[in-house]
Amino acid sequence: MIGFDIEAVAKLINLPDDHVMGPMVTIGKGTKEAWPKPGQLTLDEVSVNNGF
């Protein structure tokens, strides 16, 4: 995840020294529309209907 600071989270939850952070999954609803994926073409740019 962009901006995720593993050391800050470990300190925040008082993670013992003999433990490590594992994979994390974010869950929740967005507050605004997601940005388009870079390089992704629109449907009109990649499809043709009834012709060539």
Buried (B, 14 or more C-beta within 10 A) or exposed (E): EEEEEEEEEBEEEEBEEEEEEEEEEEEEEEEEEEEEEEEEEEEEEEEEEEEE
